[in-house]
Amino acid sequence: MHTIHHDVLTNLPDNRALIQKLKSLGKVNYFLLNIDNFSNINNAYGYDIGDKILSEVAKFLNMFKPASSQMYRFCSDRFVLLDESALSESEVRATCESILSFFTQTEISVDEIDIMISFTIGVSQANGLINITQSEWAMKEARDLTCNNYHVFDASSYFIYKEQQNLYWMQKVKEAVDSENIVAFYQPIRNNHTKKIEKYECLARIRDDDEDVSPALFMESAKLIGGTSYITKAIIMQSFKKFSGTEYEFSINITSEDLNLEYLEAFLLKYVNKYNINPTRVVLEMLEDISSLGGSKTLEQLNSLRMNGFQVAIDDFGAENSNFTRLLEIAPDYIKIDGAFIKNILTDETSQVIVDAIIMVCRARNIKIIAEYIHNEKVQEKVEELGIDYSQGYYFGEPSKELVE
């Protein structure tokens, strides 16, 4: 008779049995096997068929596993192969490759349905319960490359470093939101026709160990925890107050999360009224993660914001999703040419061609152009020669808590 720590569907010991076993062992070889895209099987054939497939997979794994190992059903479509023997690196890799190869050549037949499956495998070689976490990291790194793949956990890998940084900044963003410690910085934008600073971009910073940290470090983490809207709101509140006694135009970055939550119009109008700001002075700068307007309420929101007087800009134009399709969809008041093209415009012929094409289209559609990453006099001279309307970059001023006089 099976113990209570046994999985009824697959006849394998379950995760509780696995945890008990890990607690009693020293260093082991821990192989976490996850069926690729198993949700597609459930959706296509139903959960009954999915369960039967899992049962068949368990039988194959149990027959195929090395004699020195034990197979467990960890959860759902995940299995664990636990091997207590002293395996070399080449033996670990050979085990993974054998499993992947076997299922690549094996059809699972259930109720006259033949299905090919594949696995992604994360491997950990450590003591006790830490194997569970390390194998998850290893699997995630394997999936970062492709499915039907494996990876052995390596604490020194760049992937692990990035994931640890993400966790760190996720916590820092939460703390900054809770403590209202998101700080607005302002970078000047120069009108190349009047030769004056007439605009500013409002940029977010958070405090970390008495330093003001750039969003390049924390924005991806903020997206993962759904925190970008809190950052946007903090910048709106601070910037409206900052510019209330001035005549400057100012731009605020907005993300896909801001538009999906559909709060922007009411929130902006609240601070327009509070600080007596003319909405025409406010430019909503759409970040690259707003990839398309199709099938969403984004265009409806933008049109409504425009009717209230707000202007719209596309940031990083020419990079990834910021292309001519977006230009036609959004019909912005401004575009910002991606800084990579401006930075290399003096030396890279491709950058020059792309900038020329952007200028030609924008002039035809009466869209003002802002060049970012102006870092020296020569680049600025080239930008002026091309007739670009505005310039932004360290040549005219770094982001600062105070406005340039």
Helices and strands as residue ranges (DSSP letters): H 15-24, E 27-35, H 38-45, H 47-64, E 69-75, E 78-83, H 89-104, E 107-110, E 113-116, E 119-127, H 130-145, E 150-152, H 158-178, E 182-191, E 196-208, E 211-213, H 215-224, H 228-243, E 249-254, H 256-261, H 264-275, G 279-281, E 282-286, H 298-307, E 311-317, H 324-330, E 334-337, H 339-343, H 349-364, E 368-371, H 377-385, E 390-392
